Amino acid sequence: MSIKYDAPASLHKWDSVSQRRPGDVQSFGSRIVWEGTLKGCVHQFLERPKAQQALYEIMVGEEAGLGKTILGPDDVVAIAEREDFPTG
């Protein structure tokens, strides 16, 4: 799979209750904390404390070539571990 790391993306953080995502997502929501490229969003995600990473997800368009537009924490970590992920 070829990923376009320069595709537009945004990093979102869910409001939390005791550092956990609430079960009632109707009452809580996410907010954009960073906008840029997929590469930049992955780097921003990795800079967050590990204990809080479950509160984040990345929204990206279909042009990124991922087959989905919402990336959860496990997806983001898998992308960061790819051999072709740009580190700089």
C-alpha atoms as one frame of an Amber mdcrd trajectory, in Angstrom:
protein
   0.000   0.000   0.000   1.343   3.399  -0.976   0.610   6.095   1.592   0.765
   9.785   0.719   2.332  11.238   3.851   1.948  14.785   2.519  -1.866  14.467
   2.308  -3.828  17.024   4.359  -4.827  15.749   7.801  -5.891  16.939  11.229
  -5.192  15.622  14.706  -8.251  15.523  16.959  -8.475  15.107  20.722 -11.574
  13.770  22.385 -12.808  15.395  25.548 -12.143  13.021  28.399 -13.462  11.866
  31.714 -10.603  10.784  34.007  -8.205  10.582  31.016 -10.549   8.177  29.157
 -12.829   8.652  26.225 -16.411   8.895  27.434 -18.865   6.166  26.522 -21.507
   8.734  25.623 -19.988  10.349  22.528 -23.207  12.298  21.954 -22.453  14.483
  24.993 -18.751  14.842  24.288 -16.838  15.609  21.141 -13.424  16.036  19.647
 -11.597  19.200  18.757  -8.828  19.862  16.278  -5.485  20.320  18.024  -3.233
  20.357  14.956  -3.697  20.645  11.188  -1.198  19.915   8.468  -0.056  16.766
   6.720  -0.493  13.134   7.658   3.227  12.984   8.435   2.965  16.007  10.725
  -0.104  14.639  12.495   1.633  11.330  13.180   4.619  13.184  14.646   2.308
  15.365  16.762   0.474  12.258  17.995   3.722  10.544  18.990   4.738  13.608
  21.044   1.651  13.240  23.247   2.020  11.374  26.547   1.468   7.665  25.961
  -1.225   7.572  28.655  -3.249  10.164  26.689  -2.801   8.802  23.162  -6.098
   6.894  23.345  -7.850  10.279  23.329  -6.497  11.186  19.877  -7.317  10.276
  16.307  -6.274  11.573  12.924  -8.750  12.575  10.232  -7.425  12.310   6.692
  -8.952  12.341   3.228  -9.178   9.326   0.961  -6.354  10.741  -1.170  -3.900
   9.580   1.534  -4.370   6.018   0.263  -5.194   4.413   3.602  -8.634   2.988
   2.843 -10.129   4.853   5.817 -10.478   8.462   6.851 -10.355   8.156  10.658
  -7.178   6.722  12.168  -7.285   5.520  15.752  -4.230   5.244  18.004  -3.340
   1.719  16.840  -3.526   2.828  13.190  -1.263   5.818  13.874   1.357   3.695
  15.648   1.314   1.188  12.771   1.924   4.003  10.271   4.801   5.388  12.368
   6.427   1.937  12.417   6.383   1.516   8.640   9.784   1.420   6.963   8.729
   4.127   4.495   7.487   6.572   7.155   9.474   9.817   6.885  11.269  10.531
  10.156  12.481  14.035   9.406
